[in-house]
């Protein structure tokens, strides 16, 4: 989505909880699931000049929102096996989307839209979770988020930056929107010299 909405404050009353910067009023222990648009999350934080530590992020949503299962929707690219193994070690359930290679000028662009798979799996698992955390700033998920809200099945919508789809701005009025960028201090990947991984 090209239309973006910039909100000056995406989170309320920041506090540090178990080493993480988060929202007040902890979610009680529940069986919640997270549905994560990996490309939107990855590109969003990278656009702000940092890289996400996927292990820390998994711990954060587990501790903060009682996420027992985290579904990570990701395009499958040959050669990224080390990355996929690492993400599974971090505790993510990977849902792969076949990718297409498109040449633009002198660059080869990998395309893998995961929107349909994310919506589908959120409905397949609907009866198995108490509430859902949606991780994406993409307005294509507006209908899903609206439906979950109406059914009282929505915990939060985690957007990578304050620049997210204008279609989602109404959910900020209900305090659903959380900007991951403000959690950079707790979730940023530190350089360790580990090789063999690629970006999601």
SVG drawing of the C-alpha trace seen along z (x, -y; Angstrom):
<svg xmlns="http://www.w3.org/2000/svg" viewBox="-18 -14 50 40">
<polyline fill="none" stroke="black" stroke-width="0.4" points="0.0,0.0 1.4,-3.4 -1.1,-5.4 0.4,-5.8 -0.7,-7.4 1.8,-9.0 0.6,-9.2 2.7,-11.1 2.1,-8.7 1.4,-5.0 1.9,-3.7 0.5,-4.8 2.6,-5.3 5.8,-3.5 7.3,-1.4 10.1,1.2 8.8,4.7 11.3,7.6 13.9,5.8 11.5,4.7 9.9,1.4 6.2,1.9 2.6,0.9 1.2,0.6 -1.6,2.9 -0.1,6.4 -2.3,8.8 -3.3,11.6 -1.9,15.0 -4.0,16.3 -3.6,18.6 -3.0,15.9 -1.5,16.4 0.5,14.0 0.3,13.7 3.3,12.0 3.9,10.5 7.7,11.0 8.4,8.8 6.4,5.9 8.0,6.1 11.6,6.6 11.5,3.9 9.7,1.5 12.4,1.6 15.2,1.7 13.8,-1.5 14.5,-3.1 18.1,-2.1 18.1,1.0 17.6,4.7 15.2,6.8 16.5,9.4 13.9,12.2 14.7,14.1 14.1,11.1 10.9,10.2 9.5,13.8 10.3,13.4 8.7,10.0 5.4,11.1 5.4,14.2 5.9,12.2 3.9,9.1 0.9,10.6 0.9,14.2 1.6,15.4 1.9,19.2 2.2,19.7 3.7,17.2 3.1,17.8 5.6,16.2 4.6,15.8 7.6,15.7 8.6,16.1 10.6,19.3 14.0,18.6 16.5,21.3 19.7,20.9 18.0,19.4 17.8,22.7 20.0,21.4 17.7,18.5 14.6,20.7 16.3,23.1 17.3,20.1 13.7,18.7 12.3,22.1 14.8,22.3 13.6,18.9 10.1,20.4 8.3,19.3 6.0,21.5 7.0,20.8 4.4,20.6 6.1,20.4 4.9,18.6 6.3,19.5 8.3,16.5 8.7,15.1 11.9,13.5 11.4,10.4 14.2,8.4 14.0,4.7 16.8,2.9 20.0,4.6 18.5,6.0 16.6,9.2 13.6,8.6 12.1,11.4 8.3,11.2 6.3,13.2 3.0,11.8 1.9,13.5 -1.4,11.6 -3.8,14.4 -1.9,17.0 -1.9,14.9 -5.7,14.2 -6.4,17.9 -4.4,19.2 -5.9,16.7 -9.3,18.2 -8.1,21.8 -6.8,21.4 -9.7,19.1 -11.2,21.5 -7.8,22.4 -6.7,19.0 -8.2,16.7 -7.1,13.5 -4.7,12.6 -1.8,10.2 -1.4,9.0 2.0,7.8 1.9,5.6 1.3,2.1 -0.3,3.2 -3.8,1.9 -4.7,5.1 -5.3,6.6 -8.0,4.0 -10.9,6.4 -9.2,9.1 -8.4,6.7 -11.9,5.2 -13.4,8.7 -11.2,9.7 -12.1,6.5 -15.8,7.0 -15.5,10.6 -13.4,9.4 -10.5,11.5 -7.9,8.8 -5.1,8.0 -2.9,5.6 -1.8,4.6 2.0,4.2 3.2,1.9 6.9,1.6 7.0,-2.2 4.8,-5.3 4.3,-5.3 1.5,-2.7 -1.5,-2.4 -4.1,-5.1 -6.7,-2.4 -5.6,-1.2 -5.6,-4.6 -9.1,-4.1 -7.8,-1.2 -5.4,-3.6 -8.5,-5.3 -9.1,-2.0 -5.5,-1.8 -4.8,1.3 -1.8,-0.1 1.7,0.4 4.8,-0.9 7.7,1.6 10.2,-1.2 9.8,-2.7 11.0,0.7 14.3,0.4 16.4,0.3 15.1,3.7 14.6,5.4 17.5,4.3 19.9,7.0 23.4,6.6 26.3,7.4 27.7,10.8 29.7,11.8 27.4,14.8 27.3,15.6 25.1,17.8 21.8,16.0 19.9,13.9 17.1,11.4 13.4,12.7"/>
</svg>
